Amino acid sequence: DQQVKQNSPSLSVQEGRISILNCDYTNSMFDYFLWYKKYPAEGPTFLISISSIKDKNEDGRFTVFLNKSAKHLSLHIVPSQPGDSAVYFCAASLDGNKLVFGAGTILRVKS
Amino acid sequence: DVKVTQSSRYLVKRTGEKVFLECVQDMDHENMFWYRQDPGLGLRLIYFSYDVKMKEKGDIPEGYSVSREKKERFSLILESASTNQTSMYLCASSSGQGRHNEQFFGPGTRLTVL
């Protein structure tokens, strides 16, 4: 029973356009959400996070939006660059330490 | 910079062998985690530890055990390796201070069990 779901296994976007990666969760007790990026043969690296008391957090080209009523969050990358091509994992936290991860979305940015 | 290192990048073992995967972090972090990553399933938590000598089961602990004798080192043990344990194994650590803690990951160990 997956508590964090990323329903799109892959996404292909043209360089310069917006990439939107989506994530849904089922447990309303999650109070912190994170996005990680993973390149092949490397460990995931932290990208951006958002607390459940906010609905938006922005860091340069990356913005995360949280819709608590819909139990949905999304990561926007604008503009997308070829170096953004990676697997993106959504994660959620209950206790501040343990994370529950989604299955990941492979993003391909075409030049 | 936080550094999490894992003892091997690639490992090939035979069914029934006992396998040790080692993880070391250099930032004095309290928390350490072991995950496995499989296509379509994302990262699944095997075991975690919030302190030396402490361990707790994650979501898929069956067939695994762990050891944390020192704060910086967290070992994952496959008591008798099976082919369904072929996977990418990722170790992570976090500080444990404050309310929410980013996890820092090692590069992973690609384990193949024949």
Interface residues (C-beta under 8 A of the other chain):
Chain A: V4 Q6 P9 Y32 L34 Y36 A41 E42 G43 P44 T45 F46 S49 S51 F89 A91 S93 G96 N97 K98 L99 V100 F101 G102 A103 G104
Chain B: V4 R9 N31 F33 Y35 G40 L41 G42 L43 R44 L45 F48 Y50 G58 L90 A92 S94 G96 G98 R99 H100 N101 E102 Q103 F104 F105 G106 P107 G108
